[in-house]
Every structure is written in structure tokens, then in C-alpha cells.
Amino acid sequence: MFRTLNRLAPDATWTGAGIGKDQITLNAWSLELGGHCRTGLEDNVRLDREKLAPSNAALVKRVVELCGRYGRRPATVPEARVLLKLAA
């Protein structure tokens, strides 16, 4: 799907979203391929098999740490508004 998207819409902004145990895997794939990530308790309630996520912040922190492995960083609020074409 990624190759097709790049061929048909090379300037598209895209996000990979995994549910449950696959959330962190999809986050990593998205970061590796240049996409964005979605994370939060609405899609996943665990940090790992044994530990419930205490908050959305814990899941976000995990993705922020993952960004470093791929030479990426989270968008700032102003950057996210530009990416999503939202009014300032």
C-alpha cells in the first residue's frame, strides 16, 4: 500500500494506525517509511503484555522515544497544524 500511495500521491500525508498489541509495530513501520503515528488509549490500553498504560501520555512517550530510533521527532503544534492544513 505504501508503494502505491507514493506512486499515486507522492506528497500525501499519511498515518499508520495499529490496534491493540500491533499499535507499536505499526508506529515503528510508519516512522521507518516516513509516515506519521497515531497512538492512544482509544486504540490500545497496554504498554506491553503485562502492563496497562496508565495514561495517554505514557503511550505518547513511548512513540516519542521510538522516533529517535528512526531519526525522527514529533511535530510541534504549529507544525501539525500546517501538516493537517488546519487554521492557526
VOSESE-798825 format. One record per residue (C-alpha): residue number from 1; x, y, z. Coordinates in pm, whole numbers. Example, Ala and Ser with C-alpha at 12.3 -4.5 7.8 and 13.67 -1.06 7.14 Angstrom:
! VOSESE-798825
1 1230 -450 780;
2 1367 -106 714;
***
This chain:
! VOSESE-798825
1 0 0 0;
2 286 236 84;
3 441 198 -262;
4 105 254 -430;
5 42 568 -223;
6 388 701 -309;
7 325 637 -677;
8 -25 790 -687;
9 13 1069 -431;
10 383 1127 -355;
11 311 1440 -146;
12 39 1278 66;
13 50 1296 444;
14 -27 954 586;
15 -50 775 916;
16 -22 413 1013;
17 -258 303 1289;
18 -239 -28 1472;
19 -491 -159 1721;
20 -401 -331 2047;
21 -75 -526 2055;
22 3 -422 1696;
23 0 -49 1770;
24 373 -17 1842;
25 461 -229 1539;
26 260 -2 1309;
27 409 305 1478;
28 759 174 1401;
29 672 88 1039;
30 520 432 988;
31 825 609 1127;
32 1061 395 921;
33 871 469 600;
34 830 844 660;
35 471 849 779;
36 310 972 1096;
37 183 784 1404;
38 -141 752 1589;
39 -140 633 1948;
40 -368 647 2248;
41 -596 462 2484;
42 -880 465 2231;
43 -685 207 2025;
44 -469 33 2284;
45 -479 7 2664;
46 -143 -165 2721;
47 222 -65 2718;
48 311 -433 2684;
49 160 -773 2752;
50 190 -738 3131;
51 136 -365 3190;
52 -170 -148 3136;
53 -94 202 3012;
54 -155 443 3299;
55 -244 726 3059;
56 -241 851 2702;
57 77 1037 2797;
58 256 705 2859;
59 165 581 2511;
60 271 911 2355;
61 603 900 2542;
62 666 552 2401;
63 618 680 2045;
64 835 988 2112;
65 1114 755 2226;
66 1059 539 1918;
67 1102 846 1695;
68 1469 869 1795;
69 1541 522 1654;
70 1441 648 1310;
71 1597 994 1327;
72 1254 1150 1359;
73 1090 1384 1608;
74 730 1466 1694;
75 574 1763 1518;
76 520 2075 1723;
77 163 2205 1747;
78 226 2469 1476;
79 391 2207 1251;
80 99 1968 1299;
81 -148 2246 1206;
82 44 2307 882;
83 66 1932 804;
84 -307 1890 859;
85 -397 2218 688;
86 -575 2349 999;
87 -638 2715 1071;
88 -388 2875 1307;
***
